[in-house]
Amino acid sequence: IKDVTRHMLDAIVMAQEKHSKSNGVKTQNAINTFLRTINKTELKSRVRIIERRKPREALTEQEAKDVLSYISKRRPLYSFLYYMFFVTGCRRSELLGLTWRYVDFTRSEIHIENVLLRNERYQYELVNRTKTPAGKRVICLPPQAIKRLKFWKVIREAQGQADPDDFVFLNSRGNHMNPAQVTEYFHDAVKAVGIQKNVTLH
């Protein structure tokens, strides 16, 4: 480390940027995170990378129905999760980090307090924070969503998976769902129903 200079690190970042802006950003973030961890922030790479991303587009109501219909047929275990994405507008990490403790059936609300994030060991864990301070919020659910959520809990109770600290959404093995897989299934569905917009799960 003592022989490394900021100019060297900047050169590495710029070399990656030639392949794609995204590679440059990821490399710079990784380098800076490492330097912060070992308290060498004076070496932080300061290359300015401007990402020119395509504007995101929204799905129409019919397109959303088509996506949900496809997922319901192909991946029924995930259908309620994607329904909740459309109803709440939550981030992936927020819904996957939702536990029964934060579901209020009396008020027809869910409370966003935790997120499911990957730690430094590349393992997913529940973290008591949100992406931004404003991320901690209460979301009111329509009657149909609450009705489905109650039914969902009945199923979980029958499986012994509805304790307050259990995840609302689980995979077939009874563990939290894989965030990357959730995104992948969404894009598969979008493509399968013939939507050619630049959409993301969020």
C-alpha positions as CSV (number, residue, x, y, z in Angstrom):
1,I,0.0,0.0,0.0
2,K,2.8,2.5,0.8
3,D,4.0,2.4,-2.8
4,V,0.5,3.0,-4.2
5,T,-0.3,6.6,-5.4
6,R,-3.7,8.1,-6.2
7,H,-2.5,8.5,-9.8
8,M,-2.1,4.8,-10.1
9,L,-5.6,4.2,-8.7
10,D,-7.1,6.7,-11.1
11,A,-5.3,5.0,-14.0
12,I,-6.9,1.7,-13.0
13,V,-10.4,3.3,-12.9
14,M,-9.9,5.0,-16.2
15,A,-8.7,1.7,-17.8
16,Q,-11.9,0.0,-16.7
17,E,-14.0,2.9,-17.9
18,K,-12.9,2.2,-21.4
19,H,-14.8,-1.0,-21.3
20,S,-18.0,0.7,-19.9
21,K,-18.9,3.5,-17.6
22,S,-20.5,1.0,-15.3
23,N,-17.2,-0.9,-15.0
24,G,-15.4,2.4,-14.1
25,V,-17.9,3.2,-11.4
26,K,-17.9,-0.2,-9.9
27,T,-14.0,-0.3,-9.8
28,Q,-13.8,3.2,-8.3
29,N,-16.4,2.3,-5.6
30,A,-14.6,-0.9,-4.7
31,I,-11.2,0.8,-4.5
32,N,-12.6,3.7,-2.3
33,T,-14.4,1.2,0.0
34,F,-11.2,-0.7,0.5
35,L,-9.2,2.4,1.2
36,R,-11.8,3.6,3.7
37,T,-11.7,0.3,5.4
38,I,-7.9,0.5,5.9
39,N,-8.0,4.2,6.8
40,K,-6.2,5.3,3.7
41,T,-8.7,7.8,2.4
42,E,-6.0,10.2,1.2
43,L,-5.5,7.8,-1.7
44,K,-9.2,7.9,-2.7
45,S,-9.7,7.8,-6.5
46,R,-11.3,11.1,-7.7
47,V,-11.8,10.3,-11.4
48,R,-15.1,11.9,-12.5
49,I,-17.2,9.4,-14.3
50,I,-20.4,10.5,-15.9
51,E,-22.8,7.7,-16.6
52,R,-25.2,8.3,-19.4
53,R,-28.1,6.0,-18.6
54,K,-31.2,5.5,-20.7
55,P,-34.2,7.2,-19.1
56,R,-36.3,4.7,-17.2
57,E,-39.8,4.1,-18.4
58,A,-43.0,3.1,-16.6
59,L,-45.3,0.2,-17.3
60,T,-48.9,0.9,-18.2
61,E,-51.6,-0.7,-16.1
62,Q,-52.2,-3.3,-18.7
63,E,-48.5,-4.1,-19.0
64,A,-48.3,-4.5,-15.2
65,K,-51.2,-6.9,-15.4
66,D,-49.5,-8.9,-18.2
67,V,-46.3,-9.2,-16.1
68,L,-48.2,-10.3,-13.0
69,S,-50.2,-12.8,-15.0
70,Y,-47.0,-14.3,-16.5
71,I,-45.3,-14.6,-13.1
72,S,-48.4,-16.1,-11.5
73,K,-48.3,-18.9,-14.1
74,R,-44.6,-19.5,-14.2
75,R,-43.5,-18.7,-10.6
76,P,-46.7,-18.8,-8.4
77,L,-44.6,-18.6,-5.2
78,Y,-43.4,-15.2,-6.3
79,S,-46.7,-13.8,-7.6
80,F,-47.8,-12.1,-4.4
81,L,-44.4,-10.5,-3.9
82,Y,-44.6,-8.8,-7.3
83,Y,-48.2,-7.8,-6.7
84,M,-46.9,-6.0,-3.6
85,F,-44.2,-4.3,-5.6
86,F,-46.8,-2.8,-7.8
87,V,-49.1,-1.8,-5.0
88,T,-46.6,-0.3,-2.6
89,G,-43.8,1.1,-4.9
90,C,-41.3,-0.4,-2.3
91,R,-37.6,-1.0,-3.1
92,R,-36.6,-4.6,-3.5
93,S,-34.6,-4.6,-0.3
94,E,-37.6,-3.1,1.6
95,L,-40.1,-5.8,0.7
96,L,-37.7,-8.7,1.0
97,G,-36.7,-7.3,4.5
98,L,-40.3,-7.0,5.6
99,T,-41.1,-9.1,8.7
100,W,-44.5,-9.8,10.3
101,R,-43.7,-7.5,13.2
102,Y,-44.1,-4.5,10.8
103,V,-47.4,-5.5,9.4
104,D,-50.4,-3.8,11.0
105,F,-53.6,-5.6,10.0
106,T,-55.7,-3.3,12.2
107,R,-54.7,-0.2,10.4
108,S,-54.1,-1.8,7.0
109,E,-50.5,-0.7,7.0
110,I,-46.9,-1.9,6.6
111,H,-44.1,-0.1,8.3
112,I,-40.8,0.1,6.4
113,E,-38.1,0.0,9.0
114,N,-35.6,-2.7,7.8
115,V,-33.9,-3.7,4.6
116,L,-32.3,-6.9,3.4
117,L,-28.8,-6.0,2.3
118,R,-25.6,-7.9,1.4
119,N,-22.8,-7.4,3.9
120,E,-19.0,-7.3,3.4
121,R,-18.9,-11.1,3.3
122,Y,-21.4,-11.1,0.4
123,Q,-24.1,-12.6,2.6
124,Y,-27.6,-11.1,2.9
125,E,-28.7,-9.9,6.3
126,L,-31.5,-7.8,7.8
127,V,-30.4,-4.3,8.6
128,N,-32.3,-1.9,10.8
129,R,-32.1,1.1,8.4
130,T,-33.3,2.2,5.1
131,K,-31.5,3.6,2.0
132,T,-32.3,7.2,3.2
133,P,-33.7,8.6,6.4
134,A,-37.0,9.3,4.6
135,G,-37.1,5.7,3.7
136,K,-38.6,4.8,7.1
137,R,-42.2,5.3,6.4
138,V,-45.7,3.8,6.7
139,I,-47.5,2.5,3.7
140,C,-51.3,2.2,3.6
141,L,-52.6,-0.8,1.7
142,P,-55.8,-1.1,-0.2
143,P,-58.4,-3.7,1.0
144,Q,-57.5,-6.2,-1.6
145,A,-53.8,-6.2,-0.6
146,I,-54.7,-6.6,3.1
147,K,-57.0,-9.5,2.2
148,R,-54.3,-11.2,0.3
149,L,-51.7,-10.5,3.1
150,K,-54.0,-12.1,5.7
151,F,-54.4,-15.2,3.5
152,W,-50.6,-15.2,3.1
153,K,-50.1,-15.2,6.8
154,V,-52.6,-18.1,7.3
155,I,-50.4,-20.1,4.9
156,R,-47.3,-19.1,6.8
157,E,-48.8,-20.0,10.2
158,A,-49.7,-23.4,8.9
159,Q,-46.0,-23.8,8.0
160,G,-44.8,-22.4,11.3
161,Q,-43.2,-19.4,9.6
162,A,-45.3,-16.4,10.9
163,D,-43.5,-15.4,14.1
164,P,-43.0,-11.6,14.4
165,D,-39.4,-11.7,13.2
166,D,-40.0,-14.1,10.3
167,F,-39.8,-12.7,6.8
168,V,-43.1,-12.2,5.1
169,F,-41.7,-13.4,1.8
170,L,-39.8,-16.7,1.8
171,N,-38.5,-19.1,-0.9
172,S,-39.5,-22.7,-1.1
173,R,-36.8,-23.6,1.4
174,G,-38.2,-21.3,4.0
175,N,-35.4,-18.7,3.7
176,H,-35.4,-15.1,2.5
177,M,-35.7,-14.7,-1.2
178,N,-32.6,-14.0,-3.3
179,P,-32.7,-10.3,-4.3
180,A,-30.8,-10.9,-7.5
181,Q,-33.2,-13.8,-8.5
182,V,-36.2,-11.6,-7.8
183,T,-34.9,-9.0,-10.2
184,E,-34.0,-11.6,-12.8
185,Y,-37.5,-13.1,-12.7
186,F,-39.0,-9.7,-13.2
187,H,-36.9,-8.9,-16.3
188,D,-37.6,-12.4,-17.7
189,A,-41.4,-11.7,-17.4
190,V,-41.1,-8.2,-19.0
191,K,-39.2,-9.7,-21.9
192,A,-41.6,-12.7,-22.2
193,V,-44.7,-10.6,-22.5
194,G,-43.1,-8.5,-25.3
195,I,-42.5,-5.3,-23.4
196,Q,-39.5,-3.4,-24.9
197,K,-39.2,-0.5,-22.5
198,N,-36.3,0.4,-20.3
199,V,-37.9,-0.6,-17.0
200,T,-36.4,-1.7,-13.6
201,L,-38.1,-3.6,-10.8
202,H,-38.1,-0.4,-8.6
